[in-house]
Amino acid sequence: ESVLLLCERSGCGAMTLNSVALPQVSGGALGGGASVYSSQSRRRRSWVWNQFFVLEEYTGDEPLYVGKLHSDLDKGDGQVRYVLSGEGARSIFSIDEDTGDIHATKRLDREQQAYYTMRAQARDRKTNLPLEPESQFIIKVQDINDNEPKFLDGPYTAQVAERSPIGTSVVTVVATDADDPTYGNSARLVYSILQGQPYFSVEPKTGVVRTALPDMDRELRDRYLLVIQAKDMIGQMGGLSGTTSVTVMLTDVNDNPPRFPRKSYQFSIPESALVSAVVAKIKALDVDVGPNAEMDYRILDGDGLGTFRILTDPHTQEGLVTLLKTLDFETKSSYTLRIEASNRYVDTRYLSVGPFSDLATVRLLVENVDEPPRFSSPVSRMSVSEAAPVGTEVGLVSANDPDVSKSPIRYTIDRKSDIEHYFDIDSQSGVIRTSRHLDRELSTLHNITVLATESLDHSQVGKALVLISVMDVNDNAPSFAIEYQTFVCENAQPGQIIETLSAVDPDEPKNGHHFLFSVPAKAAGNLSFILRDNNDNTASVLTRRAGFLQREQLFHFLPVVISDSDSPSLSSTNTLTITVCDCDLHGNHRSCSQRVFSHFKITAITCLACVVMVTGAIRRRRREPLITDDERDVRENIVCYDDEGGGEADTEAFDMFTLRHLNQTKRSCHATTAEPLPAIKDKNQLFQEFIRNRLLEANLDLTAPPFDSLQTYAFEGSGSAAESLSSFSSLSSVESEQSYRFLSEWGPRFRKLAELFGDHEGGVAS
């Protein structure tokens, strides 16, 4: 056995001998030569060493020698070549292939990498085959004290309550050192306080900052700045150090009571101050902060307990004196209050300091103000009957000047509240009277504003509200509640209810409405219907008989008398129109209302059109020459009449014989320009009889369709004696002398037609 590795420097560690079983290596692995290792024997491993050590931060000019590799197979003849591989091989560490010397070519930093794992091998220089198994070793970087302590969490901020006892923990500071804590004292730290004494101290080993003085007062000083140092090498000389700052703030405790700067206060208040207004502010001082400075104010006694109250402003901690009721200088001109201020939260540890409250006196002086007149009541309620004559006294208002001057008062009504001038007021006495007739159904309540003005100062005006209720009298008769559309079937049986009537009355009797329904005595026996009062403000309409026929009578009219129960009683007669309808066997209407109204409407339109056409024909016959009998004969079936018709085939729309005689009548009627009154009456009777006959024929014709059809009329041609039969075109002629005033005499059903064909001033038809 031979020692293969010698440490030539003191920096190498002691070498140990490691024995391992060598692996078998075939001859092929050696390039075909004889086997280097015997498969039957065990040899001691030839690599022998401990860790290599190299100092960090070496700054020499030459590479730093680390150690030496040597194999017992190396005979010194240069046949062995040493190879180094692993972390940092060639870049940081180099090896002499012939001697096995290892050097560090770069400066090392243990804080970046503490050790390097390397692999060493001896090879035959000629064959490049390994002579020894590859072995692994470590080059460890040896630490030096090249890093100062650092406070990674600094600077620090901490809080501690004022008046804390000595030794109260404030904060813990921690410093770190990047040097090797397992080697020497390079990372062993000691803490000390450089600034902040004698108020605070720090434990050397733990870094805990504690209070060092008792009863520190926040109100005197609330902030401290400390400087803490950490030094390695156990604080010995030559060690490295680092510092950090600690800001310590004292938190408040309630160790100070509130105090008023003054013991008495005085304020002036105008007597016109509004209720709930702040009339005075006082404040007790408390040098504490936050909840410890919050306080409550209260009035202990004084002659203003019911007139004033005091509240605490949550933002400023002021005491706000507010008004509970209106002031009157003439009644009381000053008030005195005794007010207490006390802390809301009290710390029992400091009760020995004294009571946490204080007292002050507040004097309030009321200032006189020129006030407007005051009414005896701001709201007055009056009533008057709607039947009261104009000038009736409704009520009285009264106002006076509250000031010492006692100025005379003048009363007026604000016309914005009484636009229609229903009431007047006496300017001296304040008596209110009616100036117009009242109607409760138009307005049940009048809301007027009465003004009271001082005669000596017109700017001083007082107001009062007057509510005048209009009392009801029975001045309206009841009437139907709705517009009824009542029907009766042709096959209706006696005693059948066809309608239930109700009534309305704008009056409002005290005991409610009670309506009586009846039929006039003169018409009761001649009607086909019975009216039965149900004694519940309704009435039922029943059939008296059976056998209603449309062709005999389409409409029935039932007069209904409705009376109220007031005294005196009022009544009105309302007419119920009952339409006869055709119904099925079960009494169901078969579109009854539409058919009846369509039939009535179309029939009426047809009749009105006939009246217009006949009237137009009469007017034109005055201007045109009459046709002779010979000319009438040459027309085969053309009948000569001055009205629109359906042509030669029209023999049913109108009776030709009647129309021929009608023309003769019209010619004689228009012989003179100014018609005497009897001629106009004869003409009106002729039209009425003509229309009545046509309606009767249409209603009695069982074969006629359920509605009338309007005939189509066309221009007769230039050979016709009538020329254009349009009554509308004739109306546009300025030569028209026809008067249509007779249409207004035919009743409301022809009112619309009368408006269409009436004459304007100047003779031009509208």
C-alpha positions as a printed Julia matrix, in Angstrom:
766×3 Matrix{Float64}:
    0.0     0.0     0.0
    1.13    3.51   -0.7
   -0.09    6.89    0.28
   -1.4     8.47   -2.9
   -2.48   11.92   -1.74
   -0.38   14.26    0.29
   -1.68   17.54    1.61
    0.96   20.12    1.17
   -0.91   22.93    2.92
   -2.23   23.32    6.38
   -5.62   24.15    4.98
   -6.24   20.49    4.06
   -8.06   18.32    6.46
   -6.7    15.08    7.88
   -6.76   12.26    5.41
   -8.62    9.03    6.07
   -8.38    5.68    4.4
  -11.51    4.46    2.67
  -11.67    0.83    1.6
  -14.21   -0.33   -0.99
  -14.69   -3.44   -3.2
  -13.39   -2.64   -6.63
  -15.61   -3.49   -9.53
  -14.56   -6.06  -12.1
  -13.28   -4.59  -15.32
  -13.0    -6.88  -18.38
  -10.0    -6.89  -20.57
  -12.03   -5.46  -23.41
  -12.59   -2.4   -21.37
   -8.89   -1.81  -21.3
   -8.55   -2.05  -25.02
   -7.7    -5.79  -25.21
   -4.78   -5.72  -22.77
   -4.33   -7.79  -19.65
   -6.8    -7.31  -16.88
   -5.77   -4.5   -14.57
   -7.87   -5.67  -11.61
   -7.93   -9.27  -10.44
  -11.36  -10.7   -10.22
  -10.39  -12.93   -7.33
   -8.66  -10.38   -5.07
   -9.78   -7.28   -3.21
   -7.61   -4.17   -3.23
   -7.71   -1.13   -1.03
   -9.05    1.93   -2.77
   -6.25    4.13   -3.9
   -8.11    7.55   -3.58
   -7.76    8.74   -0.02
   -8.78   12.23    1.21
  -11.21   14.28    3.28
  -12.84   17.5     2.14
  -10.72   20.16    0.54
  -11.11   23.67    2.01
  -10.59   26.95    0.27
  -10.99   30.41    1.75
  -13.6    32.68    0.21
  -12.86   36.13   -1.09
   -9.19   35.36   -1.93
   -7.75   38.4    -3.68
   -4.16   37.23   -4.59
   -2.57   37.62   -7.99
   -1.86   33.89   -8.48
   -4.41   31.07   -8.61
   -5.19   29.75   -5.12
   -3.77   26.31   -4.43
   -6.49   23.94   -3.22
   -4.89   20.47   -3.01
   -3.24   17.61   -4.86
   -4.4    14.32   -6.42
   -2.03   11.33   -6.63
   -2.37    7.63   -7.48
   -0.08    4.82   -6.35
   -0.04    3.67   -9.97
    1.73    6.9   -10.85
    5.45    5.97  -11.08
    6.42    9.49  -11.96
    7.2     8.54  -15.56
    4.42   10.69  -16.99
    2.2     7.71  -17.95
   -0.65    8.82  -15.69
   -2.98   11.71  -16.63
   -5.27   13.28  -14.01
   -8.75   14.4   -15.02
  -11.07   16.71  -12.95
  -14.82   17.09  -13.64
  -17.93   18.34  -11.8
  -19.17   21.74  -10.55
  -16.86   24.54  -11.61
  -14.34   22.26  -13.36
  -12.28   24.29  -15.86
  -14.32   27.48  -15.13
  -13.44   27.86  -11.46
  -11.1    24.98  -10.69
   -8.17   23.71  -12.78
   -5.89   20.61  -12.41
   -2.43   19.9   -13.58
   -2.77   16.7   -15.62
    0.77   15.59  -14.79
    1.03   16.43  -11.08
   -2.63   16.42   -9.98
   -2.38   19.9    -8.38
   -5.78   21.69   -8.07
   -6.06   25.51   -8.12
   -8.95   27.97   -7.84
   -8.79   30.45  -10.67
  -11.6    32.78   -9.49
  -12.56   34.49   -6.25
  -15.16   32.46   -4.38
  -18.12   33.67   -2.31
  -19.49   31.27    0.27
  -22.77   33.18    0.46
  -23.35   32.39   -3.21
  -22.19   28.72   -3.1
  -20.82   27.0     0.01
  -19.35   23.88   -1.6
  -18.64   22.27   -4.94
  -19.0    18.53   -5.77
  -16.11   17.29   -7.93
  -15.12   13.98   -9.59
  -11.45   12.84  -10.02
   -9.98   10.16  -12.29
   -6.55    8.81  -13.26
   -6.18    7.62  -16.85
   -3.48    5.96  -18.87
   -2.0     8.68  -21.04
   -1.54    6.35  -24.0
   -4.73    4.37  -23.98
   -6.86    6.96  -22.1
   -8.25    4.09  -20.09
   -9.05    4.63  -16.42
   -6.45    3.34  -14.06
   -8.59    3.93  -11.0
  -12.34    4.01  -10.49
  -13.77    7.54  -10.69
  -14.16    9.01   -7.21
  -16.17   12.0    -5.86
  -14.96   14.61   -3.43
  -16.09   18.05   -2.14
  -14.32   21.37   -2.18
  -15.86   23.42    0.64
  -15.64   27.24    0.69
  -14.46   28.32    4.1
  -16.34   31.33    5.57
  -14.88   34.65    6.59
  -16.78   37.47    8.34
  -17.61   39.53    5.27
  -21.36   40.23    5.82
  -22.88   42.72    8.27
  -26.21   42.05   10.04
  -29.34   43.36    8.26
  -32.86   44.13    9.53
  -35.0    42.84    6.68
  -38.31   43.99    8.24
  -37.19   47.48    9.23
  -37.91   50.25    9.77
  -40.42   49.36   12.48
  -43.54   51.12   13.76
  -45.05   50.17   17.11
  -47.62   51.39   19.63
  -47.82   51.21   23.37
  -50.37   52.69   25.76
  -49.37   55.73   27.72
  -48.67   55.24   31.44
  -47.6    51.61   30.74
  -45.44   50.04   33.5
  -41.69   49.46   33.09
  -40.82   46.42   30.99
  -43.95   46.49   28.82
  -43.1    44.81   25.52
  -43.3    47.18   22.57
  -41.9    45.31   19.55
  -39.33   42.62   18.61
  -36.67   43.47   16.05
  -34.86   40.73   14.12
  -31.58   41.01   12.18
  -30.0    38.35    9.92
  -26.32   37.69    9.0
  -25.42   35.94    5.72
  -22.21   34.46    7.19
  -21.95   30.81    8.24
  -23.64   30.39   11.62
  -21.85   27.03   12.16
  -18.33   28.35   11.8
  -16.9    30.78   14.24
  -18.77   33.86   15.54
  -19.37   35.56   12.22
  -23.16   35.19   12.53
  -23.6    35.46   16.31
  -25.43   38.78   16.94
  -25.91   41.11   19.87
  -28.6    43.91   20.0
  -28.18   47.3    21.61
  -30.12   50.63   21.62
  -28.28   53.62   20.24
  -31.14   56.16   20.51
  -34.3    56.18   22.66
  -32.88   56.0    26.14
  -33.9    56.31   28.88
  -37.47   55.71   27.73
  -36.94   52.31   26.08
  -34.48   49.38   26.19
  -33.74   46.29   24.08
  -32.8    42.77   25.13
  -29.27   41.95   23.7
  -30.01   38.4    22.58
  -33.72   38.48   21.62
  -34.15   42.01   20.21
  -37.32   42.68   22.31
  -37.87   46.42   22.81
  -39.45   47.31   26.18
  -40.49   50.46   28.06
  -37.87   51.71   30.48
  -39.75   54.56   32.26
  -43.15   54.53   34.03
  -46.07   56.97   33.48
  -45.12   58.25   30.05
  -47.81   60.85   29.21
  -49.17   61.02   25.68
  -50.46   64.54   26.24
  -46.84   65.65   26.84
  -45.18   63.57   24.14
  -46.84   61.01   21.92
  -44.0    59.86   19.57
  -40.49   58.43   20.06
  -37.82   57.46   17.5
  -35.49   54.6    18.5
  -32.29   53.37   16.77
  -31.45   49.69   17.35
  -28.06   48.12   16.45
  -27.21   44.46   15.74
  -23.47   43.48   15.83
  -21.88   40.1    14.94
  -18.83   38.45   16.53
  -20.82   38.53   19.77
  -20.38   42.27   19.83
  -16.6    42.04   20.03
  -14.31   44.6    18.52
  -13.86   44.09   14.81
  -17.34   42.71   14.3
  -19.7    44.06   11.64
  -22.97   45.84   12.59
  -26.29   47.05   11.13
  -28.99   49.4    12.45
  -32.74   50.0    12.1
  -35.23   52.6    13.36
  -38.31   51.99   15.5
  -41.06   54.63   15.72
  -43.05   54.17   18.94
  -46.36   56.01   19.33
  -48.13   56.27   22.67
  -51.82   55.45   22.49
  -54.35   57.37   24.58
  -56.04   56.3    27.78
  -58.8    58.24   29.49
  -56.68   59.86   32.17
  -57.99   63.43   31.74
  -61.49   64.69   32.69
  -63.37   67.3    30.59
  -63.09   70.9    31.71
  -65.01   74.07   30.7
  -62.66   76.95   29.83
  -65.11   79.29   31.59
  -67.56   78.8    34.39
  -70.29   81.02   32.91
  -71.52   81.9    29.43
  -74.01   84.43   28.08
  -75.86   84.43   24.73
  -78.5    86.64   23.04
  -81.42   85.09   21.17
  -83.99   86.93   18.99
  -87.52   86.12   20.02
  -88.25   85.18   16.39
  -85.93   82.16   16.62
  -87.54   79.04   15.22
  -88.27   75.94   17.23
  -85.41   73.34   17.01
  -82.94   76.08   16.03
  -79.49   76.07   17.7
  -79.35   79.18   19.85
  -76.03   78.61   21.72
  -72.88   76.45   21.59
  -70.55   75.59   24.47
  -67.63   73.13   24.64
  -65.73   71.44   27.43
  -62.1    70.63   26.64
  -60.62   67.15   27.03
  -56.98   66.61   26.08
  -57.67   62.93   25.48
  -58.55   61.79   21.97
  -60.96   59.39   20.29
  -63.61   57.72   22.46
  -61.79   58.92   25.58
  -62.67   62.53   24.64
  -66.35   61.87   23.85
  -68.71   63.54   26.29
  -72.39   64.07   27.06
  -74.05   67.35   28.04
  -77.18   67.75   30.13
  -79.12   70.56   31.77
  -79.12   70.0    35.52
  -81.47   72.83   36.51
  -82.53   76.38   35.7
  -85.67   78.21   34.62
  -85.33   77.12   30.97
  -85.71   73.36   31.4
  -88.93   73.21   29.36
  -87.83   75.84   26.85
  -84.37   74.57   25.9
  -82.49   71.31   25.57
  -78.84   70.48   24.9
  -77.37   67.9    22.5
  -73.81   66.77   21.72
  -72.37   67.38   18.26
  -70.76   64.0    17.39
  -68.09   65.63   15.22
  -66.95   68.58   17.34
  -68.07   67.38   20.83
  -69.8    70.73   21.32
  -72.91   71.19   23.42
  -75.71   72.54   21.18
  -78.45   74.42   23.01
  -81.66   74.18   20.94
  -85.08   75.78   21.29
  -88.06   73.65   22.3
  -90.79   76.28   21.99
  -91.18   79.82   20.7
  -89.89   82.76   22.7
  -91.78   85.9    23.64
  -89.81   88.89   24.81
  -92.94   90.48   26.26
  -93.52   87.42   28.45
  -89.96   86.45   29.53
  -86.75   88.18   28.52
  -84.02   85.89   29.99
  -83.3    82.29   31.04
  -80.57   80.64   33.14
  -79.31   77.05   32.71
  -76.76   74.97   34.69
  -75.09   72.5    32.34
  -72.87   69.5    33.08
  -70.31   67.91   30.7
  -69.11   64.37   31.49
  -67.01   61.72   29.74
  -69.04   59.04   28.03
  -66.49   56.32   28.81
  -64.58   56.31   32.11
  -61.46   54.24   32.91
  -61.72   53.11   36.51
  -57.93   52.91   36.81
  -57.72   56.69   36.79
  -60.69   57.66   38.96
  -58.22   58.92   41.51
  -57.41   61.81   39.19
  -60.8    63.35   40.06
  -64.42   63.45   38.77
  -64.63   63.09   35.02
  -67.21   65.89   34.65
  -67.48   69.68   34.95
  -70.22   72.33   35.41
  -70.93   75.7    33.74
  -73.74   78.3    33.89
  -75.39   79.57   30.71
  -77.49   82.76   30.62
  -79.77   83.31   27.61
  -81.1    86.83   26.88
  -84.18   87.2    24.65
  -84.03   90.11   22.19
  -87.17   91.98   21.19
  -88.17   91.69   17.48
  -90.94   93.49   15.61
  -93.35   90.61   15.0
  -96.23   90.33   12.53
  -99.8    90.17   13.79
 -100.89   86.91   15.35
 -104.27   85.33   14.79
 -106.12   83.89   17.72
 -106.14   80.62   15.79
 -103.91   79.76   12.83
 -106.69   77.63   11.34
 -110.38   78.52   11.54
 -113.25   76.31   10.47
 -116.58   77.8     9.4
 -119.71   76.62    7.59
 -122.42   78.22    5.49
 -125.47   76.91    3.65
 -125.32   76.8    -0.11
 -128.73   78.5    -0.12
 -127.43   81.46    1.87
 -128.06   84.77    0.12
 -125.21   87.03   -0.94
 -123.88   88.99    2.03
 -124.52   86.28    4.62
 -122.07   86.42    7.52
 -119.94   83.27    7.63
 -117.66   83.87   10.62
 -115.12   86.1    12.3
 -111.3    86.07   12.51
 -109.26   88.02   14.99
 -105.57   89.04   15.14
 -103.46   91.35   17.3
 -100.01   92.9    17.31
  -97.83   91.04   19.87
  -95.4    93.98   20.13
  -95.64   96.72   22.69
  -96.66   99.24   20.02
  -99.99   97.4    19.44
 -100.45   98.62   15.87
 -104.02   98.59   14.42
 -104.78   95.61   12.16
 -106.25   95.61    8.66
 -107.79   92.36    7.31
 -107.78   91.22    3.67
 -108.33   87.98    1.76
 -105.5    86.62   -0.35
 -107.22   86.48   -3.74
 -104.91   83.69   -4.89
 -106.86   81.5    -2.49
 -110.26   82.88   -3.58
 -109.89   83.51   -7.29
 -113.63   83.47   -8.02
 -114.3    85.99   -5.23
 -116.84   83.97   -3.27
 -116.12   85.79    0.0
 -115.33   89.24    1.34
 -113.93   90.32    4.71
 -114.47   93.5     6.67
 -111.04   95.14    6.9
 -111.69   96.47   10.43
 -113.75   93.78   12.17
 -112.55   90.62   10.37
 -116.12   89.47    9.6
 -116.27   87.17    6.56
 -119.35   87.3     4.31
 -120.43   85.66    1.07
 -120.11   87.74   -2.08
 -121.56   85.19   -4.54
 -124.1    82.39   -4.5
 -122.52   79.11   -3.41
 -123.08   75.68   -4.9
 -122.04   72.7    -2.8
 -122.14   70.47   -5.87
 -119.37   72.58   -7.44
 -117.22   73.0    -4.32
 -117.86   71.54   -0.89
 -114.93   73.27    0.82
 -113.35   76.68    0.3
 -109.79   77.1     1.56
 -109.0    80.79    1.84
 -106.07   82.67    3.36
 -106.76   85.75    5.48
 -104.01   88.37    5.83
 -103.61   90.67    8.84
 -101.4    93.7     8.14
 -100.12   96.23   10.66
 -101.29   99.71    9.8
  -98.04  101.26   11.07
  -95.75   98.82    9.22
  -97.17   97.21    6.11
  -94.25   94.78    5.93
  -95.56   93.0     9.04
  -98.19   90.6     7.72
  -99.73   87.66    9.53
 -101.58   84.8     7.84
 -104.35   82.46    8.9
 -106.11   79.64    7.13
 -109.9    79.65    7.0
 -111.74   76.49    5.94
 -115.34   77.19    4.94
 -117.59   74.16    4.47
 -120.64   74.58    2.23
 -123.67   72.91    3.79
 -125.97   70.98    1.48
 -129.59   71.82    0.7
 -131.92   69.78   -1.46
 -131.65   71.73   -4.71
 -131.16   68.89   -7.2
 -133.74   66.42   -8.38
 -132.72   62.77   -8.85
 -132.34   61.32  -12.35
 -131.45   58.06  -14.07
 -128.04   56.76  -13.01
 -127.1    55.87  -16.61
 -128.5    56.14  -20.13
 -130.48   52.93  -20.36
 -130.87   50.91  -23.57
 -133.84   48.73  -22.71
 -135.24   45.96  -24.97
 -138.34   43.82  -24.89
 -138.83   40.66  -26.92
 -141.77   40.25  -29.22
 -142.58   36.99  -27.46
 -142.27   38.47  -23.93
 -144.81   37.27  -21.38
 -146.74   39.45  -18.92
 -144.91   40.18  -15.67
 -141.43   39.71  -17.15
 -138.68   42.03  -15.75
 -136.91   43.75  -18.63
 -134.92   46.44  -16.77
 -133.81   47.49  -13.27
 -133.53   51.24  -12.8
 -131.38   53.2   -10.35
 -130.96   56.91   -9.74
 -128.34   59.48   -8.75
 -128.63   62.79   -6.95
 -125.72   65.24   -6.51
 -127.16   66.25   -3.13
 -125.96   64.47    0.0
 -128.66   64.2     2.7
 -127.47   63.38    6.24
 -129.33   60.08    6.37
 -128.44   59.06    2.84
 -130.51   58.9    -0.31
 -133.93   57.25   -0.5
 -135.49   57.43   -3.96
 -139.13   56.78   -4.89
 -139.99   55.57   -8.39
 -143.46   55.97   -9.92
 -145.34   56.46  -13.18
 -147.5    59.56  -13.76
 -151.12   58.83  -12.92
 -152.35   60.01  -16.34
 -150.12   57.55  -18.21
 -150.3    54.6   -15.82
 -153.36   52.95  -17.35
 -152.36   53.38  -20.99
 -148.89   51.84  -20.78
 -147.8    48.38  -21.8
 -145.36   48.23  -18.89
 -145.48   48.29  -15.1
 -142.99   50.14  -12.87
 -142.36   48.47   -9.49
 -140.45   50.32   -6.75
 -138.13   47.87   -4.97
 -137.71   50.16   -1.91
 -133.93   49.89   -2.17
 -133.29   52.89   -4.43
 -134.02   50.74   -7.47
 -137.12   50.0    -9.54
 -138.0    47.15  -11.89
 -139.72   47.53  -15.26
 -142.15   44.65  -16.02
 -144.28   43.87  -19.04
 -148.03   44.35  -18.56
 -149.03   42.3   -21.55
 -147.71   40.0   -24.28
 -147.62   40.35  -28.05
 -145.18   43.12  -28.86
 -144.63   43.57  -32.6
 -141.93   45.64  -34.26
 -144.04   46.4   -37.28
 -146.82   47.81  -35.11
 -144.66   49.84  -32.76
 -140.88   49.77  -32.69
 -140.39   52.0   -29.63
 -142.3    52.36  -26.36
 -141.76   55.28  -24.05
 -142.19   54.87  -20.29
 -142.26   58.07  -18.2
 -140.65   57.49  -14.79
 -141.01   59.97  -11.92
 -138.06   59.82   -9.44
 -138.47   61.64   -6.11
 -136.04   62.08   -3.23
 -136.88   61.91    0.46
 -135.59   65.31    1.51
 -137.81   68.09    2.76
 -139.03   69.64    0.6
 -138.89   66.71   -1.81
 -137.74   67.2    -5.39
 -138.62   65.0    -8.34
 -137.96   64.69  -12.03
 -139.61   62.83  -14.89
 -137.29   60.65  -16.94
 -138.35   58.84  -20.1
 -137.23   55.25  -20.6
 -137.11   54.21  -24.26
 -137.96   50.52  -24.74
 -137.14   48.92  -28.09
 -139.06   45.92  -29.38
 -136.74   43.13  -30.57
 -137.2    39.76  -32.19
 -135.92   36.95  -30.01
 -135.64   33.17  -30.22
 -137.84   30.74  -28.28
 -135.58   30.99  -25.25
 -135.85   34.77  -25.12
 -132.31   35.41  -26.38
 -131.77   38.49  -28.55
 -130.59   37.8   -32.05
 -128.36   40.83  -32.59
 -131.34   42.82  -31.56
 -129.74   46.1   -30.69
 -127.63   46.34  -33.87
 -130.52   45.43  -36.21
 -132.96   47.8   -34.57
 -130.61   50.72  -34.48
 -129.37   50.06  -38.01
 -132.94   49.87  -39.25
 -133.87   53.05  -37.47
 -130.71   54.86  -38.56
 -130.9    53.87  -42.25
 -134.62   54.62  -42.38
 -134.05   58.04  -40.89
 -131.18   58.75  -43.3
 -133.31   57.7   -46.24
 -136.17   59.92  -45.13
 -133.86   62.87  -44.61
 -132.33   62.34  -48.04
 -135.83   62.27  -49.55
 -136.69   65.55  -47.84
 -133.53   67.17  -49.16
 -134.1    65.91  -52.71
 -137.74   66.94  -52.81
 -136.86   70.37  -51.42
 -134.13   70.78  -54.02
 -136.51   69.8   -56.79
 -139.04   72.41  -55.65
 -136.37   75.1   -55.7
 -135.13   74.2   -59.18
 -138.64   74.1   -60.6
 -138.89   77.78  -59.9
 -135.97   78.53  -62.24
 -136.57   76.07  -65.06
 -139.43   76.0   -67.6
 -142.12   73.43  -67.04
 -142.21   70.48  -69.35
 -145.33   70.16  -71.51
 -147.62   67.14  -71.69
 -146.5    66.51  -75.27
 -142.86   66.33  -74.2
 -143.86   63.95  -71.41
 -145.61   61.71  -73.91
 -142.58   61.2   -76.16
 -140.75   59.54  -73.27
 -141.92   55.99  -73.04
 -141.51   55.03  -69.39
 -139.75   58.13  -68.09
 -141.8    59.85  -65.46
 -141.26   63.57  -65.12
 -140.5    64.52  -61.5
 -137.92   66.75  -59.99
 -136.34   64.3   -57.58
 -133.61   61.72  -57.86
 -134.7    58.25  -58.75
 -133.43   54.94  -59.97
 -134.17   55.54  -63.63
 -136.74   53.75  -65.79
 -136.64   50.59  -63.69
 -137.37   52.44  -60.47
 -141.1    52.02  -59.83
 -140.94   51.05  -56.15
 -138.89   53.67  -54.43
 -141.55   56.38  -54.76
 -145.16   56.63  -55.88
 -145.07   58.24  -59.37
 -148.6    59.58  -59.24
 -147.88   61.34  -55.95
 -144.73   62.81  -57.31
 -146.44   64.14  -60.44
 -149.03   65.95  -58.36
 -146.23   67.03  -56.06
 -144.59   68.85  -59.0
 -147.79   70.66  -59.76
 -148.1    71.63  -56.16
 -144.55   72.89  -56.14
 -145.06   74.93  -59.27
 -148.04   76.68  -57.77
 -146.21   77.19  -54.51
 -143.28   78.94  -56.18
 -145.32   81.23  -58.36
 -144.31   84.21  -56.28
 -141.03   85.09  -54.7
 -142.38   85.86  -51.23
 -144.53   83.03  -49.9
 -147.33   83.82  -47.53
 -147.29   81.95  -44.21
 -150.24   79.58  -45.04
 -148.42   78.3   -48.14
 -145.35   77.41  -46.06
 -147.5    75.5   -43.59
 -149.2    73.56  -46.41
 -145.82   72.62  -47.83
 -144.58   71.39  -44.4
 -147.71   69.32  -43.91
 -147.26   67.81  -47.38
 -143.67   66.73  -46.56
 -144.64   65.33  -43.18
 -147.52   63.34  -44.66
 -145.3    62.04  -47.47
 -142.58   60.85  -45.06
 -145.11   59.37  -42.64
 -146.73   57.32  -45.42
 -143.35   56.01  -46.58
 -142.35   54.99  -43.04
 -145.66   53.24  -42.5
 -145.33   51.29  -45.74
 -141.79   50.24  -44.88
 -142.69   49.14  -41.36
 -145.77   47.14  -42.45
 -144.06   45.4   -45.38
 -143.33   41.87  -44.1
 -141.36   40.95  -47.19
 -138.92   43.85  -46.88
 -135.38   43.12  -45.66
 -134.54   44.07  -42.08
 -132.95   47.3   -43.27
 -133.66   49.93  -45.91
 -131.38   50.23  -48.94
 -130.33   53.54  -50.39
 -131.1    53.82  -54.09
 -128.46   54.84  -56.61
 -129.23   58.06  -58.42
 -127.38   59.36  -61.42
 -127.34   62.43  -63.63
 -130.38   62.31  -65.87
 -128.65   63.9   -68.88
 -128.96   67.14  -70.71
 -132.4    66.22  -72.02
 -133.84   65.87  -68.52
 -135.89   68.68  -67.18
 -134.18   68.17  -63.81
 -130.62   68.33  -65.17
 -128.36   67.62  -62.19
 -130.47   66.38  -59.3
 -127.8    67.08  -56.66
 -129.1    69.29  -53.91
 -125.56   69.91  -52.75
 -124.48   71.52  -56.02
 -127.54   73.69  -56.0
 -126.71   74.86  -52.55
 -123.47   76.33  -53.81
 -125.3    78.61  -56.21
 -125.39   82.22  -55.18
 -128.82   82.48  -56.92
 -130.45   80.12  -54.41
 -133.46   81.64  -52.75
 -134.68   78.49  -51.0
 -135.19   78.67  -47.21
 -134.63   75.58  -45.04
 -135.76   77.05  -41.78
 -138.72   74.67  -41.76
 -136.3    71.83  -40.94
 -135.74   73.36  -37.52
 -139.51   73.08  -36.87
 -139.52   69.29  -37.3
 -137.96   68.49  -33.96
 -134.62   67.31  -32.6
 -134.31   64.39  -35.05
 -133.84   66.83  -37.95
 -131.59   69.26  -36.07
 -128.41   68.01  -37.77
 -130.0    68.32  -41.22
 -131.18   71.79  -40.4
 -127.61   72.78  -39.49
 -126.25   71.36  -42.77
 -128.8    73.1   -45.06
 -129.39   76.27  -43.08
 -128.8    79.71  -44.7
 -125.98   82.02  -43.59
 -126.26   85.76  -43.82
 -125.74   86.85  -47.41
 -127.78   83.96  -48.92
 -124.87   81.51  -49.3
 -125.53   78.0   -47.92
 -123.05   76.54  -45.52
